Each structure stands twice: as C-alpha cells, then as structure tokens.
Amino acid sequence: MADAPVAGRLASAVLEPLFGPTDIPDRHRVRAAVAGAPAEIARGRRPSPIPIVQNLRHELQQWREADYFGVSETTRQLLSHWFTRDHIVVGEDDTTRAFGYYFCQREAIEALIYLYEVCDVRTLSGLVARFSGDEDDTGAQRRALGVSPDDDLWAKYAFKMATGSGKTKVMSLAIVWSYFHYHRESNSSLTQKFLLLAPGLTVFERLKEDFRPEGGGPNIFDRDPLIPEEWRGDWHMSVVLQDEPAVPTSGGVLYLTNIHRLFETKVRRARDGEMYGWVGPEVEKSKALADPIAKLRERVAAHRNVMVLNDEAHHVWDPGSAWNQAIRALYDSTTERRGSLVAQLDFSATPKDDKGQLFMHIVCDTPLGEAVDAGIVKTPIIGHGDNLVTQVHSNAAYQYEHHLLVSCTGDS
C-alpha cells in the first residue's frame, strides 16, 4: 500500500535524447508555455542556477578550446588520453565495444584540475571570491569574507551529478590524476593515498564492485581506459576494505570504508533534544574521535598527504556531524605530521542541507534534466497528476530528488 494517497491520472512517456552522452550540451528542454503541453526545446545549454558553476563553465570552455593551457605535462597527457583518443573496452561477456567518457564526467574532472592546478583555488573563500559573481563584483568579495575560517582549512569541491551519470568514474579519474601527478611531477602537492567514504552498506557494496570486486575480477582501473599503456608499469595501487590490516606499499593505497566503521552508530540529538539521525548515519558525535576512528586515522595519516572522497555526500552537510568531525580529525593528524589533507571531493545528486540550500562549494552541475537530454537516464517519466499529495520525508535531499523525478520536464 502506498504511504500517501495519489488521486487523479498519471501519464508517462519516454523522452528521446537531444544529444549524445559524450557531446557538449547544446539544447535543453523547458516547460511549455501552455500547461499540459509537451516540453519545448530551447537552444543552448541548460543554465545552472549556481553562479559559481555557471561562471566556471565559461572559463572551462575557453580553457578546453585552448588545449588546457597552464597544466603540467602529466595532466596534459592524461587529458589527451582520456578525451581525444578512441577507446575499445572488453565487456563481461568478452565482447568489445567503443568507450567514451560522458561529457558530464569530463567536465567534472576538468573543473577539479582547472581549479586545483591552473587557478590554484584551494579554499572556499577563494572559490566564492573568484566565481560567485560578475567581474569586479564587490558582492562576491563580501561573500568570500563571510566564509568561516573552519571551511577554509583544506580544499573542498562538490560535484552535483544526477543519479546514473557516473560519479564513480569521476572518482577514478581524480584518483589516477592525483596518483600520476604525484609520481611524475617533482613539485606535486597531490597524493597517492586516498580515503573513500560510503554512507552505508548498500553504497559500500556498490563501490566495492568497482574498486575491488568479489572473486578478484578486474576493477575499474583495469576495465576503463584510465591509464595509458606506457604508464602501466608505474601503477601500483592497493585497495584496502573496511577493517582489513594495512598493507605496506611504496605505491598508492585506497581505503574504502563504510562511514559506520569510523564511529559507533548511536542516535544523535539536536540541541532542543529532538532526534535528527536523518543528517547521515545516526551517531553519537563524541564517538567520532574515539578508538575506532583513531585507529583508521593513524593508518591513513601516516601517509602524510591524503585525498578524501565522499560518496552520496548530501549526508555531510552538517559541519558538526560525526562524519565531518572524523574528516577534521584526519586533517589535524596529517598537519601534525607536517602533511596535508590534499582535498575533499564530495559527490551527490542532491548536495543540499536540511533547509534545501545548496552546498557553497559546488563546482559541477549535471541535473536530472541534462542527464535526460543526453540520454544518460534512459527511461524517465513525465508525470501529469491531479491532486497529487507530496510525501513528507525528513531528508530534504530525498524530497528534492523525488520532486525532480516526478516533474523532470524542464527541470533545473
């Protein structure tokens, strides 16, 4: 039985792609002027309502057309390998097929590289000051001054990518880029050590299938054309799951863990006594720095420089959450050892807080509508309902995504 009554009619139709998944978006759907009419097709890319993203898009396009001016030779070779060469991959049934990264995946890794390596924008205040307003916008400068010092301690970049648009592939691109940049560039500030955090068992199992599948099958670094063949001899990456003992390595290591392994899962209470486990895993904040996290933190921080990747990162919006306290503890440990938390990469289809406000550090925006226009989401439904009743849900991110799924025609 449904949780809430739905009265009236619900018609559905499959939307045909407007361009290919690897193409630069040049059209988009908008709501029809007449209620109930099919969506209209508008020229140009779907604008992002996020000023930082919209401004960054223009610079990324110019940078891309200028053949990635300003990057290291390592970065240039990787970008060329990923996006200008033809790739053939072998499927599970041993058949071969052509492979190309989606444009949204390409744009996401380009945004990271452009901001980190070319612009040297590695603080939230710097990101806000440069990209949140028009040129010489004093408002952007004021907004930058309003950023909390705690939010400026290490580089944070959020990637708003629709479900099904391939966030895991962007993670793998970021890992390979950081790994080889550190290996090949003498002055690199990147790393070969990574911590990938999942919010629960379901997401952990999905990530495990990509990064260390059961039965010892090929992982994403072997399946996808991530590494140039001539560089294969320099690729040494260990993937450590959950509470497995650390393996000595002179190469790279990726710690993949369910966030629950970092602290005890107990119900948190808000200041007024109301429970709010919906902000992420239900935890007792005081346990974030207890022995379980201390052990893992010591193992990871021993590598000095670490990159943190958060999947389904809408769970981390609360600065006071145990999740964020655990990352802050890792930052403290690495800096004590004269290292650094290189960057925090947050991936989510709905990077919003409990009030529906978007994260300030979003640098890439691939909404559901654009994924539909590109044919990445194959079978969306256009809903036409009368007297629809919205289901109440304590997770604002869930409600936002549910709203888009029901009204995806011309969504933003």
N, C-alpha and C positions, 0 to 999 in steps of 0.2 A: 504494500500500500504506500502511496506517495506521502511524503512528510507534510505536504501542503496542497490544498486543492487547486486545480487548474481548470478553469471553465473556459468554454469557447472553442475555437478552432486552432489548429497548428498545421500550417502548410510548410513543406520543405522542398528545397531544390538544391542541386549541386552547382556550385559556382565554377565556371571554367577559368583557367589561369589567364592572366593578361600578359604575362611574360614568363620566361623560364627561371628556374631556381638560381641559375648562375648569372643571370642578366642583371644589369643595373636597373632598378625600378624606374619606369618612365611613364606609367599610368597608374591610376588608382580608382577605386570605387567610392562614390559619395552617395549619401541618401538622396532619394528622388525628391523633387520639389513637391510632388503630389503624394500624399500619404497612401501607402499601399502599392505604389508603383515600383517596378524593378529599380535596382540601384543604377545610377548613371556613371559613365566612365569619364573621368577627368584626366587631362594631360598633366604630365609631370609626376614627380614622386609624391607620395603621401607625406605631408608635412608632419614633423614631430612637434607636439606641444611642449617639449622640453627644450628651453633655449640653448642650453649647453650642447645638446645633441644636434640641434638644427644648425648652430654656428659651426660646430666641429665638422659636420658633413661637408660643408662648402670647402673647408681647408683640406679635408681628406681627399676630395675630388681633385683639387688642384695639385696636391702632393702626389697622388696616384698618376696623374697625367704627366707630371714632371719626373717620372721614373724613380720615385721615392728618394728625392734629393735629401741628403743630410744623414743617411743611415750608414752604419758600418758595412763593410764588405760581407760579413757573415749574414747580417739581416737582409741585405740586397739579394744574396744568393738564395736564401730561404724563400723570400717573397717570390722570386722568379720561379723557383722550383714548384712552389705550391700553386701559383696562379697563372703562369704563362706556358707551362708545359702540358702536353697531353698525357693523361694517366690511364693505365689499364690495371684493374684490380681483379683478384680472384675471389669468387664468392664461396659460400659454404658448400655448394654442390660442385665445386671445382670449375665452374664456368667463369669466363672472363667478361668484363663489362667496362665501358668507359666510366671514368670517375672525374667529377669536378666539384670543388667546394662551392656551397651556396654563396651567393653574394653577401647575405647577412653574416655568414661566418667569416668571410673575407673582411668585411667592413669592421667586424668586432676586433679581429687581431690587428688590423691596420690602426684602429683607434688606440689600442694599447701601445703599439710600437711608436706611433707618432707622438703620443703624449709623453711616454716614458723616455724614449731615446732621442727624438728630434727636438721636442719642445722643452724637455726637462721639467714637465709639470708633474710633480710628485706629492703635492699637498692639495687638500680640498680647497683651501683659500686660493691657491694659485689657479686651480681649475675654475672656480667661480669668478675670479677677477678677470681671467682671460676670455672665457667663453659664455658667460651668463648674460651678457648684454651686447648692445651695438658698440661699434668702435668708439673709444673715448667716453664710454658710458660710466658716469660717476656713480650711478646706482650699483653697478657691478662691483665697483671698488668698495662701496659701503657694505654690500652683502658679504664680500670677502673678509672685511674686518670683523664681521659678526660671527665668523666661524669659530667654534670653540677650539682652544688650543689642543684639547684631547683628540679632536678629529683631524689634527694636522700632524700627528706623530709619525705616521707612515703612509705610504701611497695606497689609496683605495680607489678602485674603479668598478663600477657596477654595469652589468650588461643585461639590458631588458630584452629578452628574446622569447618569442611565443613558444608555447609548448609544441614540440615536434620540429623546431627549427635547427636543432643540432648543437645544443650548448656544450655537450661533451666533446665534440670535435674542436670547438674553440679552446676548451681547456687543454686538449692535446697539442694544439698549435702553440699555445702560450708556453707549455712545458718544454717543447722541443726548441722553441726560440730561445728561452732563457738558458737551457742546457748548453746549446752550442755557442751562444754569445759568450757565456762564461768560459767555455772551453777554448774558444778561438780568439777572443779579444782580450788583450793584456790588461786593459783598464776597465773591464766589465764590472758593473755593480750588481749584476744579476746573479743567479744561483743555479745549482744542480740539485737542490734539496727542496722538496715540496710536501705540503700537508693538505690533503683533500678531505674536506669535511662534509658528511651527509647528515641530514636531519633525522633520519630514521632508517629502519631496516630495509624497507622497500627501495629507497633511493640507493642505499649502500649496495644492495644486491645488483641493482642495475649498473652502477658504476663498476662493480667488480667484474661484470661480464665484459666490460670494455677494457679495463686496465689489467685484470688478472683472471681470466675466465677459468671455470672449472675444467679439469682434465688437461690443463697445460696447453690449451689451444692458443692460436695467435691472438695477441692483444691488439689494441688499436694502433700502437706504434708499428706493428708488423702488417696489419691489414690495410691501413691507409698509407698513401704516398707521402708520409710526413718527413722522411729522412732521405736526403739524396744518397744514391747508392754508393758514391765515392766517400761518403762520411760514415757509412755503417760501421766501419772498424773502430770508430771513436765513440760509438753509442753503447753505454754500459749503464742500464737503469734497472734497479731493483724495486719491486713493488711489495711493500710490507702491509699486511692486512691486520686491522684491529690490534690485538694484544700480542701479536707474534714478536718474538725477540728480534731486536735489530740485527741486521747482518752487516759485518764490516765491509765497507766498499770504498774504493777510491774514486768511484764514478758518481752516478746520480742515485737518489732514492726518493720514492714517492710513498708517503704514509697515507693509506686510505683507511679512514675510520668513521664509524658511526659516532656522532657527537655524544651519544649517551655513554660512551666508554670514557669520556673525559670528566664526567661528574655524575653524582648519584641523581637518579630521577625521582625527585620529590616535588610535591606541589608548592609552587611559589604563591605568595600573597602580595597584593598591592598594598600601598600604604594605608588604605582605608580598610584593609582586611579582606577585600574581595579577591577571589582566586583569578589568576589570569595565565593559566598554562597555555592558552592559545597563542602566545607570542613566540612559541617554539616548544621544544621539549620541556615538559614540566620538571623543573629542577629547583633545588634549594641553592640560591646564589652563593651562600657561604661555602658550599661544597666545590665551587668552581676551582678553587686553589688548593684543594685537599690532595691527598696522596695520589689518587688515580690520575689527575691532570699533571701533578708534579712529575710523575714517572715519565709520562709521554713527553712533557715539556722538556725534561732533561735530555731525553734521547734526541729530540728534534733540535733543541737549541745548541746541542753540542756541535752541530754543523755550522754554526755561526750565522750564515745568511740563509733565510728561509722564505719561500713564497707560499702564501695561504690561498687556497681556492675553496669557496663556499658554494655548494650546490643547493638549489631551492633556497636562495639567500633571503627571501622575504621573512624568514624566521629570525634574522639577526637585526631587525630594525631597532630594537630596544637597546640603547647604549649600556644600560645597567644589567642586561641579561647575563646569565652564566656563560652563554656562548661567547659573547663579546669579552667578558671578563677573562675567559680562557685565552682568547687571542691576545688580549692586553698582557696577560702573564707571560705569554710566549715572547712578546715584544720586549718586556722587561728582562727576560732571561737572555735573549740574544744581545741586547745592548750592554748588559753586564759583562758579556764575554767579548765586547767590542765588535760585535757583529750587527746584524740588522734584520728587521722584518722587511724584506725587499718590497713586497706589495701584497695587497689583499684584493683578490678578484672575486666579485660577488655575481652569481648568475641566477636569474629568476625571470619568469614570465610576468610576475607581478611584484616588483620591488617597491612595495608601499608599506607605510606604517599603519598602526591600528586606526588612524584618523583618515586614511586614504591619501596621505601625502606621499609623493614620490621621493625616493632617496635623492639626496643632493648630488651624489657622485655618479649618477648615470651618465655614461659616455656613448652608449649604443642603444638604439631603439628599433626593434623589429616587432611591431604589434601584430596581433592576430590577423587584422585585415590585410597587412602587407604579405604575411605568410600565405594567406588565401590567394591573393593576387598573383603570387609567384608559383602557385601550385604545390607549395610545400605541404600545406594542410589540404588533403585531398577531398574530404567529404564533409565540409561544414554544412550547417543547416541554417536557412533563413527562416526565422520564426515569425509567424503572424498570429498573435494571440489576442483574444478578447478577455478582459477581466483576469489577467494573469496575476497571481499572487506571488510576490517575491519572498523566497525563503530567507529567514533570518539566520545568520551564521556569525559566530563570534570572531572569525578570522576575516579581516577586511580584504585580504588578498584573495581569499576564496570567493567572496562575494563579487569582487571586481572581475575576476576571470569568468565567473558564471554569467555575469551580465553581458560580457563580450560574446560568449558562446551563444547566448540567446539572441543577441542583436548585432551579429557580426557584419551586417550590411553597412558599409561606410564607417566602420568603427575607426577610432583614432588611438 
